Amino acid sequence: MDQQSEVGMSVNEQVITPLRSERFLHTLLGWYVRTRENIDLGPFTNRDDASAALNRHIRQFQGVLRRDHGTQSHGMDIHDPESCDKQNCAICMEAHILSQTLQIGA
């Protein structure tokens, strides 16, 4: 749905998607795949390799795990790297790279 068609719509008619609904995250280290489990996949050199890993992961865990929506508030994913229990977390890695980049630039 483009922005122009949303202008005349009420809030109830608009489709609101979470900001971090994308499973693929590209960082300076490579591509990560966000999972619902306690570990994210990656880094991979390209998105195709990440996608293949996701397909293998889904086949491996299909029908085994329950969907976990995580901590969300008003459609926004809330993530605190200081209290994250995930191993190899893509979002924590992104935050770490950003903090290193900011320290270098300071």
PyMOL commands that set and color helices and strands:
alter all, ss='L'
color gray80, all
select helices_A, chain A and resi 3-6+47-61+90-105
alter helices_A, ss='H'
color red, helices_A
select strands_A, chain A and resi 24-27+30-33+41-44+72-73+76-77
alter strands_A, ss='S'
color yellow, strands_A
deselect
rebuild
show_as cartoon
